Amino acid sequence: LYDTVVYNLMSDTHPPGYYAGMFAWMKAFGHSRLSLRLPSALTGALAVPAAALLARWCGLSWTVAVIAAWLIALHPCHMAWSWFARYM
């Protein structure tokens, strides 16, 4: 685990905590396709209501909160990576 985290600090875009979390996740749930994709799918799905809650926490109106949720739900980068993960 140490070598993975240190090596990826120099060469990858994911934060080191991602690899530490995935290491623990794979030890607990295995290496199947579903198991490997589930953390990212859950994080992506939870990002939508989190954007709305963050907007409300910052004191913005519900209209702005809903717009923030829609913007993250329909963001082209998120949609492209979701599509890519689904069909790979």
All heavy atoms as an XYZ file, in Angstrom:
692
protein
N       0.828     -1.192      0.000
C       0.000      0.000      0.000
C       0.870      1.254      0.000
O       0.588      2.196     -0.724
C      -0.939     -0.012      1.206
C      -1.858      1.188      1.338
C      -2.776      1.301      0.146
C      -2.662      1.086      2.614
N       1.938      1.252      0.771
C       2.819      2.421      0.834
C       3.410      2.735     -0.545
O       3.391      3.877     -0.991
C       3.942      2.183      1.845
C       4.956      3.287      1.870
C       4.688      4.479      2.542
C       6.173      3.164      1.204
C       5.611      5.508      2.554
C       7.093      4.182      1.210
C       6.814      5.354      1.890
O       7.724      6.376      1.900
N       3.923      1.713     -1.234
C       4.502      1.930     -2.564
C       3.460      2.453     -3.556
O       3.756      3.309     -4.381
C       5.109      0.634     -3.103
C       6.356      0.219     -2.338
O       6.981      1.096     -1.705
O       6.684     -0.981     -2.363
N       2.250      1.947     -3.468
C       1.188      2.399     -4.363
C       0.885      3.874     -4.157
O       0.795      4.642     -5.106
C      -0.093      1.571     -4.134
O       0.198      0.196     -4.379
C      -1.208      2.030     -5.045
N       0.753      4.274     -2.909
C       0.437      5.667     -2.609
C       1.587      6.582     -3.020
O       1.390      7.595     -3.686
C       0.087      5.845     -1.118
C      -0.022      7.311     -0.751
C      -1.211      5.121     -0.800
N       2.818      6.224     -2.677
C       3.969      7.074     -2.991
C       4.188      7.155     -4.487
O       4.414      8.242     -5.039
C       5.231      6.561     -2.275
C       6.475      7.276     -2.768
C       5.082      6.739     -0.775
N       4.113      6.043     -5.210
C       4.319      6.051     -6.651
C       3.257      6.900     -7.345
O       3.559      7.668     -8.250
C       4.296      4.623     -7.197
C       4.305      4.580     -8.699
C       5.475      4.860     -9.411
C       3.155      4.297     -9.408
C       5.479      4.851    -10.796
C       3.150      4.280    -10.786
C       4.320      4.556    -11.473
O       4.311      4.549    -12.835
N       2.017      6.762     -6.919
C       0.942      7.491     -7.581
C       0.909      8.964     -7.236
O       0.272      9.742     -7.930
C      -0.402      6.833     -7.281
C      -0.555      5.561     -8.074
O      -0.482      5.588     -9.294
N      -0.705      4.452     -7.401
N       1.585      9.388     -6.192
C       1.707     10.818     -5.914
C       2.445     11.524     -7.045
O       2.183     12.674     -7.346
C       2.470     11.040     -4.602
C       1.660     10.977     -3.325
C       2.584     11.067     -2.126
C       0.628     12.067     -3.276
N       3.362     10.813     -7.674
C       4.181     11.411     -8.718
C       3.578     11.284    -10.111
O       3.941     12.044    -10.992
C       5.572     10.756     -8.717
C       6.339     10.983     -7.436
S       7.939     10.192     -7.449
C       7.491      8.481     -7.268
N       2.667     10.335    -10.318
C       2.294     10.049    -11.696
C       0.794      9.996    -11.980
O       0.422      9.752    -13.125
C       2.901      8.711    -12.113
O       2.324      7.669    -11.349
N      -0.065     10.201    -11.006
C      -1.486     10.033    -11.261
C      -2.277     11.236    -10.766
O      -1.805     12.011     -9.959
C      -1.990      8.765    -10.566
C      -3.262      8.215    -11.201
O      -3.902      8.930    -11.993
O      -3.607      7.076    -10.910
N      -3.499     11.358    -11.267
C      -4.332     12.491    -10.897
C      -5.197     12.233     -9.665
O      -5.734     13.165     -9.096
C      -5.268     12.860    -12.061
O      -6.076     11.726    -12.374
C      -4.463     13.282    -13.269
N      -5.358     10.983     -9.267
C      -6.166     10.682     -8.087
C      -5.396     11.047     -6.822
O      -4.181     10.884     -6.760
C      -6.502      9.188     -8.027
C      -7.492      8.771     -9.047
N      -7.117      8.313    -10.274
C      -8.843      8.749     -9.021
C      -8.202      8.009    -10.973
N      -9.253      8.272    -10.237
N      -6.111     11.507     -5.808
C      -5.438     11.783     -4.536
C      -5.013     10.470     -3.870
O      -5.613      9.424     -4.120
C      -6.504     12.496     -3.711
C      -7.799     12.095     -4.315
C      -7.531     11.833     -5.764
N      -3.983     10.507     -3.035
C      -3.509      9.269     -2.413
C      -4.571      8.577     -1.565
O      -4.577      7.357     -1.445
C      -2.338      9.707     -1.540
C      -2.132     11.134     -1.785
C      -3.187     11.653     -2.675
N      -5.481      9.333     -0.993
C      -6.537      8.710     -0.204
C      -7.432      7.801     -1.021
O      -8.014      6.852     -0.496
N      -7.540      8.068     -2.313
C      -8.352      7.222     -3.193
C      -7.800      5.798     -3.200
O      -8.542      4.832     -3.065
C      -8.363      7.796     -4.607
C      -9.020      6.899     -5.622
C     -10.400      6.868     -5.749
C      -8.259      6.075     -6.439
C     -11.019      6.038     -6.669
C      -8.863      5.243     -7.365
C     -10.237      5.227     -7.480
O     -10.835      4.393     -8.393
N      -6.503      5.675     -3.353
C      -5.892      4.344     -3.406
C      -5.955      3.646     -2.061
O      -6.166      2.433     -1.996
C      -4.456      4.447     -3.911
C      -4.412      4.920     -5.328
C      -4.075      6.221     -5.634
C      -4.766      4.073     -6.362
C      -4.066      6.669     -6.940
C      -4.770      4.506     -7.675
C      -4.411      5.804     -7.955
O      -4.424      6.239     -9.240
N      -5.787      4.384     -0.985
C      -5.900      3.784      0.343
C      -7.335      3.308      0.574
O      -7.557      2.206      1.093
C      -5.491      4.790      1.405
N      -8.313      4.117      0.173
C      -9.708      3.720      0.317
C     -10.064      2.523     -0.552
O     -10.770      1.608     -0.110
N      -9.580      2.513     -1.782
C      -9.859      1.381     -2.672
C      -9.162      0.118     -2.205
O      -9.680     -0.988     -2.377
C      -9.459      1.712     -4.109
C     -10.421      2.648     -4.807
S     -12.136      2.079     -4.829
C     -12.034      0.655     -5.888
N      -7.994      0.252     -1.589
C      -7.297     -0.906     -1.034
C      -8.169     -1.564      0.037
O      -8.386     -2.779      0.024
C      -5.948     -0.472     -0.453
C      -5.163     -1.589      0.160
C      -4.459     -2.471     -0.641
C      -5.130     -1.753      1.534
C      -3.730     -3.502     -0.081
C      -4.410     -2.776      2.102
C      -3.707     -3.653      1.304
N      -8.693     -0.741      0.950
C      -9.559     -1.273      2.004
C     -10.852     -1.829      1.422
O     -11.342     -2.888      1.852
C      -9.854     -0.185      3.028
N     -11.424     -1.129      0.430
C     -12.664     -1.572     -0.202
C     -12.478     -2.938     -0.864
O     -13.318     -3.827     -0.731
C     -13.111     -0.533     -1.225
C     -14.380     -0.885     -1.939
C     -14.498     -1.587     -3.098
C     -15.708     -0.579     -1.525
N     -15.809     -1.721     -3.445
C     -16.579     -1.107     -2.491
C     -16.241      0.104     -0.440
C     -17.956     -0.983     -2.397
C     -17.622      0.226     -0.361
C     -18.450     -0.311     -1.325
N     -11.377     -3.112     -1.598
C     -11.137     -4.389     -2.281
C     -10.870     -5.515     -1.293
O     -11.232     -6.658     -1.550
C      -9.991     -4.248     -3.276
C     -10.385     -3.408     -4.463
S      -9.207     -3.295     -5.830
C      -7.632     -3.489     -5.118
N     -10.224     -5.216     -0.180
C     -10.023     -6.241      0.851
C     -11.372     -6.687      1.419
O     -11.556     -7.859      1.725
C      -9.138     -5.715      1.986
C      -7.696     -5.563      1.613
C      -7.059     -6.908      1.436
C      -5.579     -6.745      1.192
N      -4.932     -8.011      0.896
N     -12.303     -5.749      1.545
C     -13.599     -6.072      2.134
C     -14.573     -6.693      1.136
O     -15.320     -7.607      1.474
C     -14.224     -4.817      2.745
N     -14.577     -6.202     -0.121
C     -15.616     -6.598     -1.070
C     -15.111     -7.312     -2.317
O     -15.904     -7.643     -3.194
C     -16.436     -5.366     -1.485
C     -17.139     -4.725     -0.332
C     -16.674     -3.533      0.199
C     -18.240     -5.324      0.245
C     -17.317     -2.937      1.265
C     -18.893     -4.739      1.319
C     -18.418     -3.542      1.838
N     -13.833     -7.518     -2.460
C     -13.318     -8.278     -3.591
C     -12.965     -7.426     -4.798
O     -12.934     -6.205     -4.730
N     -12.719     -8.126     -5.929
C     -12.203     -7.482     -7.138
C     -13.155     -7.555     -8.320
O     -12.729     -7.396     -9.465
C     -10.879     -8.138     -7.547
C      -9.806     -7.986     -6.531
N      -9.507     -8.975     -5.624
C      -8.986     -6.960     -6.256
C      -8.534     -8.574     -4.849
N      -8.191     -7.352     -5.198
N     -14.419     -7.822     -8.113
C     -15.343     -7.920     -9.242
C     -15.557     -6.541     -9.880
O     -15.277     -5.514     -9.275
C     -16.691     -8.491     -8.785
O     -17.381     -7.543     -7.993
N     -16.070     -6.525    -11.102
C     -16.345     -5.251    -11.781
C     -17.313     -4.397    -10.985
O     -17.122     -3.197    -10.833
C     -16.939     -5.495    -13.163
C     -15.949     -5.617    -14.223
C     -16.643     -5.629    -15.560
N     -15.662     -6.002    -16.546
C     -15.876     -6.009    -17.827
N     -17.044     -5.658    -18.299
N     -14.928     -6.352    -18.648
N     -18.360     -5.008    -10.509
C     -19.353     -4.277     -9.724
C     -18.717     -3.699     -8.462
O     -18.924     -2.533     -8.134
C     -20.518     -5.187     -9.353
C     -21.571     -4.576     -8.434
C     -22.264     -3.410     -9.135
C     -22.571     -5.623     -8.005
N     -17.924     -4.485     -7.788
C     -17.285     -4.029     -6.555
C     -16.329     -2.872     -6.806
O     -16.257     -1.943     -5.999
C     -16.537     -5.191     -5.910
O     -15.837     -4.760     -4.780
N     -15.608     -2.907     -7.907
C     -14.651     -1.839     -8.202
C     -15.333     -0.555     -8.654
O     -14.827      0.534     -8.422
C     -13.657     -2.297     -9.266
C     -12.671     -3.371     -8.815
C     -11.822     -3.826     -9.992
C     -11.805     -2.875     -7.692
N     -16.489     -0.645     -9.289
C     -17.174      0.546     -9.798
C     -18.144      1.168     -8.801
O     -18.502      2.334     -8.928
C     -17.931      0.184    -11.073
C     -16.991     -0.126    -12.200
C     -17.746     -0.495    -13.431
N     -16.820     -0.765    -14.515
C     -17.156     -1.332    -15.632
N     -18.406     -1.679    -15.838
N     -16.278     -1.549    -16.567
N     -18.569      0.391     -7.819
C     -19.580      0.869     -6.894
C     -19.166      2.108     -6.097
O     -19.967      3.034     -5.966
C     -20.006     -0.261     -5.950
C     -21.241      0.005     -5.116
C     -22.440      0.316     -6.001
C     -21.538     -1.192     -4.230
N     -17.943      2.219     -5.568
C     -17.593      3.436     -4.831
C     -17.699      4.701     -5.684
O     -18.198      5.733     -5.221
C     -16.153      3.200     -4.384
C     -15.972      1.737     -4.395
C     -16.863      1.222     -5.480
N     -17.250      4.646     -6.911
C     -17.342      5.810     -7.795
C     -18.789      6.121     -8.148
O     -19.181      7.286     -8.214
C     -16.533      5.570     -9.068
O     -15.168      5.454     -8.757
N     -19.598      5.092     -8.370
C     -21.008      5.316     -8.685
C     -21.731      5.944     -7.499
O     -22.525      6.880     -7.673
C     -21.670      3.992     -9.073
N     -21.462      5.462     -6.320
C     -22.095      6.033     -5.124
C     -21.650      7.475     -4.901
O     -22.463      8.341     -4.582
C     -21.770      5.189     -3.899
C     -22.410      3.807     -3.845
C     -21.898      3.025     -2.642
C     -23.919      3.903     -3.831
N     -20.369      7.728     -5.069
C     -19.856      9.086     -4.897
C     -20.478     10.036     -5.911
O     -20.870     11.156     -5.576
C     -18.322      9.094     -5.030
O     -17.780      8.172     -4.089
C     -17.750     10.463     -4.765
N     -20.566      9.599     -7.161
C     -21.178     10.435     -8.197
C     -22.643     10.703     -7.929
O     -23.129     11.820     -8.113
N     -23.367      9.671     -7.475
C     -24.784      9.852     -7.186
C     -24.995     10.762     -5.975
O     -25.924     11.575     -5.955
C     -25.442      8.496     -6.942
N     -24.143     10.652     -4.989
C     -24.274     11.486     -3.791
C     -23.803     12.920     -4.021
O     -24.136     13.812     -3.237
C     -23.516     10.862     -2.630
C     -24.115      9.569     -2.083
C     -23.200      8.966     -1.026
C     -25.499      9.797     -1.527
N     -23.051     13.159     -5.093
C     -22.577     14.514     -5.381
C     -23.725     15.443     -5.754
O     -23.659     16.647     -5.484
C     -21.550     14.482     -6.511
N     -24.786     14.904     -6.347
C     -25.912     15.739     -6.767
C     -26.648     16.341     -5.564
O     -26.765     17.571     -5.463
C     -26.863     14.950     -7.696
C     -28.086     15.766     -8.045
C     -26.124     14.513     -8.954
N     -27.122     15.521     -4.613
C     -27.761     16.148     -3.455
C     -26.776     16.927     -2.591
O     -27.156     17.914     -1.947
C     -28.381     14.984     -2.682
C     -27.707     13.776     -3.166
C     -27.258     14.070     -4.564
N     -25.505     16.526     -2.595
C     -24.501     17.264     -1.821
C     -24.330     18.680     -2.360
O     -24.138     19.627     -1.579
C     -23.168     16.525     -1.836
N     -24.405     18.848     -3.676
C     -24.296     20.188     -4.262
C     -25.460     21.060     -3.811
O     -25.274     22.237     -3.477
C     -24.255     20.097     -5.785
N     -26.653     20.488     -3.790
C     -27.822     21.249     -3.352
C     -27.725     21.602     -1.869
O     -27.998     22.735     -1.468
C     -29.097     20.458     -3.631
N     -27.319     20.645     -1.064
C     -27.187     20.912      0.372
C     -26.095     21.933      0.662
O     -26.250     22.779      1.550
C     -26.915     19.605      1.121
C     -28.087     18.630      1.165
C     -27.655     17.314      1.791
C     -29.259     19.221      1.909
N     -25.014     21.879     -0.084
C     -23.942     22.856      0.099
C     -24.416     24.261     -0.274
O     -24.101     25.230      0.423
C     -22.724     22.473     -0.740
C     -21.510     23.377     -0.620
C     -20.990     23.393      0.819
C     -20.424     22.932     -1.560
N     -25.184     24.364     -1.342
C     -25.722     25.670     -1.735
C     -26.645     26.222     -0.646
O     -26.590     27.407     -0.307
C     -26.470     25.551     -3.062
N     -27.491     25.363     -0.083
C     -28.379     25.811      0.999
C     -27.579     26.168      2.248
O     -27.884     27.129      2.928
C     -29.399     24.713      1.333
C     -30.465     24.550      0.301
C     -31.330     25.779      0.132
N     -32.068     26.020      1.358
C     -32.515     27.197      1.746
N     -32.312     28.260      1.006
N     -33.169     27.334      2.868
N     -26.552     25.404      2.557
C     -25.712     25.667      3.729
C     -25.001     27.013      3.598
O     -24.765     27.700      4.584
C     -24.710     24.536      3.903
C     -23.851     24.662      5.110
C     -24.227     24.514      6.412
C     -22.456     24.960      5.131
N     -23.148     24.689      7.238
C     -22.040     24.974      6.468
C     -21.515     25.211      4.133
C     -20.744     25.223      6.848
C     -20.221     25.455      4.519
C     -19.841     25.471      5.853
N     -24.685     27.386      2.367
C     -24.042     28.687      2.109
C     -25.047     29.831      2.141
O     -24.671     30.987      1.928
C     -23.322     28.661      0.766
S     -21.860     27.632      0.760
N     -26.308     29.527      2.367
C     -27.316     30.564      2.496
C     -27.991     30.951      1.196
O     -28.674     31.968      1.134
N     -27.833     30.164      0.176
C     -28.458     30.462     -1.111
C     -29.883     29.918     -1.144
O     -30.258     29.063     -0.344
C     -27.614     29.876     -2.240
C     -26.161     30.378     -2.274
C     -25.354     29.610     -3.284
C     -26.129     31.857     -2.569
N     -30.674     30.387     -2.076
C     -32.077     29.978     -2.155
C     -32.193     28.547     -2.688
O     -31.242     27.979     -3.229
C     -32.843     30.922     -3.076
O     -32.423     30.741     -4.415
N     -33.404     27.991     -2.529
C     -33.646     26.648     -3.056
C     -33.525     26.611     -4.572
O     -33.113     25.607     -5.141
C     -35.026     26.149     -2.626
C     -35.000     25.534     -1.267
C     -35.518     26.053     -0.123
C     -34.400     24.290     -0.908
N     -35.276     25.207      0.934
C     -34.590     24.118      0.472
C     -33.708     23.312     -1.606
C     -34.118     23.013      1.156
C     -33.239     22.207     -0.917
C     -33.443     22.062      0.448
N     -33.869     27.689     -5.222
C     -33.741     27.745     -6.683
C     -32.285     27.577     -7.089
O     -31.966     26.792     -7.988
C     -34.282     29.087     -7.219
O     -35.626     29.245     -6.782
C     -34.198     29.137     -8.728
N     -31.402     28.287     -6.413
C     -29.970     28.166     -6.705
C     -29.475     26.763     -6.355
O     -28.652     26.189     -7.074
C     -29.173     29.248     -5.946
C     -27.685     29.048     -6.112
C     -29.590     30.627     -6.405
N     -29.985     26.196     -5.264
C     -29.577     24.843     -4.863
C     -29.967     23.812     -5.921
O     -29.179     22.921     -6.255
C     -30.200     24.494     -3.516
N     -31.164     23.957     -6.458
C     -31.619     23.023     -7.502
C     -30.798     23.213     -8.776
O     -30.419     22.231     -9.433
C     -33.129     23.205     -7.767
C     -33.569     22.449     -9.008
C     -33.919     22.763     -6.549
N     -30.488     24.443     -9.111
C     -29.647     24.698    -10.294
C     -28.268     24.080    -10.101
O     -27.717     23.468    -11.025
C     -29.569     26.209    -10.586
C     -30.918     26.730    -11.071
C     -28.475     26.516    -11.601
C     -31.011     28.235    -11.165
N     -27.707     24.211     -8.908
C     -26.394     23.606     -8.634
C     -26.446     22.090     -8.785
O     -25.532     21.478     -9.355
C     -25.925     23.983     -7.228
N     -27.513     21.479     -8.280
C     -27.662     20.024     -8.415
C     -27.782     19.620     -9.881
O     -27.159     18.643    -10.315
C     -28.887     19.554     -7.630
N     -28.563     20.376    -10.655
C     -28.701     20.077    -12.086
C     -27.382     20.250    -12.823
O     -27.055     19.477    -13.720
C     -29.785     20.951    -12.725
C     -31.141     20.356    -12.581
C     -32.097     20.735    -11.703
C     -31.671     19.252    -13.311
N     -33.203     19.938    -11.839
C     -32.964     19.014    -12.834
C     -31.182     18.437    -14.328
C     -33.772     18.004    -13.326
C     -31.994     17.439    -14.823
C     -33.263     17.230    -14.328
N     -26.638     21.285    -12.459
C     -25.359     21.520    -13.143
C     -24.391     20.376    -12.922
O     -23.687     19.955    -13.848
C     -24.745     22.844    -12.684
C     -25.414     24.101    -13.237
C     -24.810     25.342    -12.592
C     -25.276     24.159    -14.747
N     -24.321     19.856    -11.717
C     -23.400     18.737    -11.491
C     -23.951     17.444    -12.094
O     -23.200     16.614    -12.592
C     -23.044     18.568    -10.003
C     -21.789     17.717     -9.874
C     -24.174     17.986     -9.207
C     -21.122     17.784     -8.542
N     -25.271     17.283    -12.091
C     -25.867     16.076    -12.673
C     -25.683     16.026    -14.182
O     -25.532     14.946    -14.757
C     -27.347     16.002    -12.325
N     -25.698     17.185    -14.829
C     -25.608     17.231    -16.293
C     -24.250     17.690    -16.809
O     -24.109     17.977    -17.998
C     -26.709     18.156    -16.828
C     -28.130     17.721    -16.493
C     -29.126     18.761    -16.974
C     -28.429     16.356    -17.078
N     -23.269     17.732    -15.942
C     -21.937     18.168    -16.355
C     -21.382     17.194    -17.399
O     -21.382     15.975    -17.184
C     -21.010     18.223    -15.142
C     -19.727     18.911    -15.418
N     -18.672     18.278    -16.011
C     -19.329     20.178    -15.189
C     -17.664     19.127    -16.134
N     -18.048     20.286    -15.637
N     -20.905     17.679    -18.530
C     -20.441     16.786    -19.600
C     -19.311     15.846    -19.178
O     -19.277     14.693    -19.604
C     -19.956     17.752    -20.691
C     -20.659     19.029    -20.420
C     -20.876     19.084    -18.944
N     -18.424     16.312    -18.331
C     -17.321     15.450    -17.881
C     -17.854     14.283    -17.050
O     -17.460     13.134    -17.248
C     -16.325     16.277    -17.078
S     -14.906     15.331    -16.518
N     -18.765     14.558    -16.137
C     -19.348     13.497    -15.318
C     -20.126     12.518    -16.177
O     -20.044     11.303    -15.983
C     -20.282     14.099    -14.262
C     -19.564     14.838    -13.191
N     -19.725     14.561    -11.870
C     -18.670     15.849    -13.238
C     -18.968     15.356    -11.151
N     -18.327     16.159    -11.975
N     -20.882     13.047    -17.127
C     -21.669     12.175    -17.997
C     -20.764     11.306    -18.870
O     -21.025     10.114    -19.052
C     -22.615     13.009    -18.848
C     -23.702     13.677    -18.021
S     -24.743     14.790    -18.961
C     -25.630     13.647    -19.993
N     -19.697     11.889    -19.390
C     -18.789     11.121    -20.255
C     -18.108      9.995    -19.480
O     -18.044      8.858    -19.956
C     -17.741     12.052    -20.864
N     -17.632     10.286    -18.280
C     -16.954      9.246    -17.501
C     -17.937      8.190    -17.007
O     -17.597      7.014    -16.903
C     -16.173      9.857    -16.341
C     -14.866     10.422    -16.815
C     -14.538     11.736    -16.928
C     -13.736      9.679    -17.272
N     -13.270     11.865    -17.431
C     -12.753     10.612    -17.652
C     -13.453      8.329    -17.419
C     -11.508     10.238    -18.147
C     -12.208      7.963    -17.909
C     -11.261      8.905    -18.261
N     -19.162      8.585    -16.716
C     -20.174      7.605    -16.322
C     -20.476      6.667    -17.483
O     -20.595      5.456    -17.307
C     -21.452      8.312    -15.885
O     -21.226      9.066    -14.738
N     -20.605      7.242    -18.670
C     -20.855      6.411    -19.846
C     -19.675      5.480    -20.108
O     -19.846      4.302    -20.380
C     -21.092      7.308    -21.057
C     -21.364      6.536    -22.303
C     -22.561      6.055    -22.715
C     -20.412      6.136    -23.285
N     -22.419      5.389    -23.900
C     -21.100      5.418    -24.266
C     -19.036      6.306    -23.436
C     -20.461      4.873    -25.363
C     -18.403      5.764    -24.530
C     -19.115      5.062    -25.483
N     -18.473      6.017    -19.995
C     -17.274      5.219    -20.220
C     -17.186      4.066    -19.225
O     -16.889      2.934    -19.591
C     -16.042      6.119    -20.100
C     -14.750      5.418    -20.319
C     -14.349      5.020    -21.582
C     -13.912      5.138    -19.251
C     -13.151      4.374    -21.792
C     -12.714      4.492    -19.443
C     -12.330      4.101    -20.713
N     -17.457      4.340    -17.962
C     -17.387      3.294    -16.938
C     -18.458      2.241    -17.144
O     -18.228      1.060    -16.891
C     -17.524      3.922    -15.550
N     -19.606      2.651    -17.631
C     -20.691      1.691    -17.820
C     -20.394      0.686    -18.924
O     -20.741     -0.487    -18.829
C     -21.975      2.452    -18.160
C     -23.133      1.543    -18.387
C     -24.386      2.304    -18.657
N     -25.447      1.368    -18.954
C     -26.704      1.654    -18.904
N     -27.086      2.855    -18.562
N     -27.607      0.767    -19.182
N     -19.759      1.132    -19.980
C     -19.547      0.270    -21.137
C     -18.164     -0.350    -21.235
O     -17.864     -1.012    -22.212
C     -19.864      1.041    -22.419
C     -21.331      1.356    -22.515
C     -21.801      2.629    -22.285
C     -22.243      0.356    -22.784
C     -23.157      2.913    -22.351
C     -23.592      0.619    -22.840
C     -24.035      1.896    -22.624
O     -25.366      2.162    -22.670
N     -17.328     -0.142    -20.268
C     -16.000     -0.763    -20.308
C     -15.972     -2.081    -19.593
O     -16.589     -2.434    -18.733
C     -14.943      0.156    -19.719
C     -14.618      1.304    -20.616
S     -14.140      0.845    -22.270
C     -12.552      0.128    -22.015
